[in-house]
Amino acid sequence: EISNLIADRLPKSKGVVMKSYKLAPISWLKVGGPAEFFFKPNDFHDLQHFLTNLDRSIPVFFIGACSNLLIRDGGIPGVCIKLGKNFGKIEFGNDTITVGASMPAPKVAILASNKGLDLTFLRTIPGTVGGVVKMNAGCYGRYVSDYLESVNVIERNGRISKLTKEDLKFNYRSSSLQSNCVVTSATFRSDKKAPEVLKSEMDEAVNYRASIQPTSELSCGSAFKNPSGFSSTGKNDKDTKYSAWKLIDDAGLRGITLGKAKVSEKHPNFLINMGGASASDLEDLGEKIRKTVLNLYGVQLDWEIKVVGKR
């Protein structure tokens, strides 16, 4: 059996290594097959040792909060690596905050606000620091790239490097960070504001999000990127007046279902697991949306959710 062959080639580790680890329970959509192997490193040196000594032919996939992943029913081959709480340290400078990659973005916003640092836009973004940096997450016209100073990363071969914002070549919902490396920590710089003002802004953002998005249902946030592609400069990357939700709505797809998957009636750019959906239900529904919008409007919607694994 292939898995047993891989098991014999995994480096010794102080961390947790598990075979056929169920990923659905930790995914926001509660779907998907298992990780062939799952590794949770004990600390940074354990992670570096593991990567340095892992057979190059074995695929590696880094997972964070699984808040932006649609894991296919066949699961993820090779080794899935998840950084635990020991990668969530925090350090403050005068107008900077350095945080470990496993820390949830909303928690960063709250801790920063206590020190008067304005990273309030992170309050309503699900996911870990590593994930939000990699995809240049943002909302309400503010993006990670507007505040990031630098990141520390470790590559698939165990090599460590420090990258500046310029190195990451940020764009709308993307960076040049390769899939074979992972962020271990990030430093953000921000203007100072009164903590009570920041708290009030965050409360307002949380309430607003709950009013327009299906926050109480099983979802992964926006399914598709806006074709207008607002970059962190605030300028349109492409000349189109449509946002993804408007295209989906105009196509008459709000509320449609496929199996146990559904297009949210509250916000049509959200795919919902009504309970018992398969990953294929959700992916096929997403592909139906893309095909319909392309046929009707000639606009290609690109997935914002990352679809991974084997069907």
Secondary structure as GFF3:
##gff-version 3
##sequence-region A 1 311
A	DSSP	alpha_helix	2	9	.	.	.	ID=ss1
A	DSSP	beta_strand	16	21	.	.	.	ID=ss2
A	DSSP	three_ten_helix	24	26	.	.	.	ID=ss3
A	DSSP	beta_strand	35	40	.	.	.	ID=ss4
A	DSSP	alpha_helix	44	53	.	.	.	ID=ss5
A	DSSP	beta_strand	60	63	.	.	.	ID=ss6
A	DSSP	beta_strand	69	71	.	.	.	ID=ss7
A	DSSP	beta_strand	76	82	.	.	.	ID=ss8
A	DSSP	three_ten_helix	85	87	.	.	.	ID=ss9
A	DSSP	beta_strand	90	92	.	.	.	ID=ss10
A	DSSP	beta_strand	96	100	.	.	.	ID=ss11
A	DSSP	alpha_helix	105	114	.	.	.	ID=ss12
A	DSSP	three_ten_helix	120	124	.	.	.	ID=ss13
A	DSSP	alpha_helix	129	134	.	.	.	ID=ss14
A	DSSP	beta_strand	138	139	.	.	.	ID=ss15
A	DSSP	beta_strand	142	143	.	.	.	ID=ss16
A	DSSP	three_ten_helix	144	146	.	.	.	ID=ss17
A	DSSP	beta_strand	148	155	.	.	.	ID=ss18
A	DSSP	beta_strand	160	164	.	.	.	ID=ss19
A	DSSP	three_ten_helix	166	168	.	.	.	ID=ss20
A	DSSP	beta_strand	181	189	.	.	.	ID=ss21
A	DSSP	alpha_helix	195	212	.	.	.	ID=ss22
A	DSSP	alpha_helix	244	250	.	.	.	ID=ss23
A	DSSP	beta_strand	257	258	.	.	.	ID=ss24
A	DSSP	beta_strand	261	263	.	.	.	ID=ss25
A	DSSP	beta_strand	271	273	.	.	.	ID=ss26
A	DSSP	alpha_helix	279	297	.	.	.	ID=ss27
A	DSSP	beta_strand	306	308	.	.	.	ID=ss28
###
